[in-house]
Amino acid sequence: MTARAANWDQEVLDVYPSKSVDVGDDIPERSRAFLQQAIESTLSPSGAVKLAASAVDAMLKAKNLKTGSLFERINQAASEHLITADMAQWAHDVRLDANDQRHADETLPLPTTEDAKRVIEFTLALAQIMFVLPARVQRGIRSLNHVP
């Protein structure tokens, strides 16, 4: 955990991460690891953005979308209705944000902590939709049918 203050001897203004985020066991291990590292790296926005994009990529691969580029896998996920067209657009934004960092594009500003939080927010939502919610539904169905 990291704290931020105007000076070392002044009141703490922020604590990062601001709250503990439970990524959840329903998310595949590799995706979960990248996402957790992104959350823990919020104060290093360039790294957090790249880690979040890696989490998105790992999620798509966990859904057996393994061929082609990340661009192609995002589009394939949308065409197979694993994600909506709007989610694909947002995933492409995350992909492009990470590309800017990986290629050290000198014409673009470095991402801010707020940029990292935005990217992480989407990645968490994607994980919820692709893995957490379906697992929760399946547990609910099994409990209705009294199946362990």
Protein Blocks (a to p, Z undefined) as FASTA:
>chain_A
ZZddfbfkbccfbdcdfbdcdebjkbcfklmmmmmmmmmmmmmmmlmmmmmmmmmmmmmm
mnopaghjfklmmmmmmmnomacfklmmmmmmmmmmmmmmmnopakbccddfklmmmmmm
mmmmmmmmmmmmmmmmmmmmmmmnopZZ
